[in-house]
């Protein structure tokens, strides 16, 4: 499902126009992006948690030469699925 299809489903389920659904989805995603970028968590009970995680510096290998390289520490976005989300996926498997 792409963003356009998601907007169509939101509009249908919430009985709003596609324009309103697009505005709501865009605003929601912007708030999540801004909050996580600021270092805070966004928790949607049952759905999951969006957060930034720190990765430590580590040694890796160049795949073409096999030589060791240093991979710097970094901060990455992460999502952890909530219990309800996990259960819903399991029942469809």
C-alpha positions as CSV (number, residue, x, y, z in Angstrom):
1,X,0.0,0.0,0.0
2,X,1.4,3.4,-0.9
3,X,0.5,6.8,0.6
4,X,-2.3,7.5,-1.9
5,X,-4.0,4.2,-1.2
6,X,-3.6,4.8,2.6
7,X,-5.2,8.2,2.2
8,X,-8.1,6.6,0.3
9,X,-8.6,4.0,3.1
10,X,-8.5,6.7,5.8
11,X,-11.0,8.9,3.9
12,X,-13.3,5.9,3.5
13,X,-13.0,4.6,7.1
14,X,-13.3,8.1,8.8
15,X,-16.0,9.3,6.3
16,X,-13.9,12.4,5.4
17,X,-12.7,13.8,2.1
18,X,-9.5,12.6,0.6
19,X,-8.1,16.2,1.0
20,X,-8.9,16.1,4.7
21,X,-7.4,12.6,5.1
22,X,-4.3,13.7,3.3
23,X,-3.9,16.8,5.6
24,X,-4.4,14.7,8.7
25,X,-1.9,12.0,7.6
26,X,0.7,14.6,6.6
27,X,0.3,16.5,9.9
28,X,0.5,13.3,11.9
29,X,3.7,12.2,10.1
30,X,5.3,15.6,10.5
31,X,4.6,15.6,14.3
32,X,6.1,12.1,14.6
33,X,9.2,13.2,12.6
34,X,9.8,16.4,14.5
35,X,9.3,14.6,17.9
36,X,11.6,11.7,17.2
37,X,14.2,14.0,15.6
38,X,14.1,16.0,18.9
39,X,15.0,12.9,20.8
40,X,11.6,12.1,22.3
41,X,9.4,9.0,21.8
42,X,6.0,8.8,20.3
43,X,3.9,6.0,21.8
44,X,0.6,4.9,20.2
45,X,-0.8,2.4,22.7
46,X,-1.5,-0.9,21.0
47,X,0.2,0.2,17.7
48,X,3.8,0.9,18.7
49,X,6.5,3.3,19.6
50,X,8.6,5.6,17.3
51,X,12.0,6.6,18.8
52,X,15.6,7.5,18.0
53,X,18.2,5.0,18.9
54,X,22.0,5.5,19.3
55,X,24.3,3.0,17.5
56,X,27.8,2.7,18.9
57,X,30.9,3.0,16.7
58,X,32.0,-0.4,15.5
59,X,34.4,-2.1,13.2
60,X,33.1,-3.5,9.9
61,X,34.6,-5.0,6.8
62,X,34.8,-3.6,3.3
63,X,32.9,-6.3,1.3
64,X,35.0,-6.0,-1.8
65,X,38.5,-5.9,-0.2
66,X,37.8,-7.6,3.2
67,X,39.8,-4.8,4.9
68,X,38.5,-3.6,8.3
69,X,36.9,-0.2,8.4
70,X,35.6,2.0,11.2
71,X,31.9,2.6,11.2
72,X,31.1,5.8,13.2
73,X,28.5,6.1,15.9
74,X,25.1,7.3,14.6
75,X,21.5,7.9,15.6
76,X,18.8,6.1,13.7
77,X,15.0,6.1,13.7
78,X,13.4,3.0,15.1
79,X,9.9,1.5,15.4
80,X,8.8,-1.1,18.0
81,X,5.4,-2.7,17.3
82,X,2.9,-2.8,20.1
83,X,1.2,-5.9,21.5
84,X,-2.1,-5.4,19.5
85,X,-0.2,-4.8,16.3
86,X,1.9,-8.0,16.8
87,X,-1.1,-10.1,17.6
88,X,-3.0,-8.8,14.5
89,X,0.0,-9.7,12.3
90,X,0.3,-13.2,13.9
91,X,-3.4,-14.0,13.4
92,X,-3.1,-13.2,9.7
93,X,-0.1,-15.5,9.3
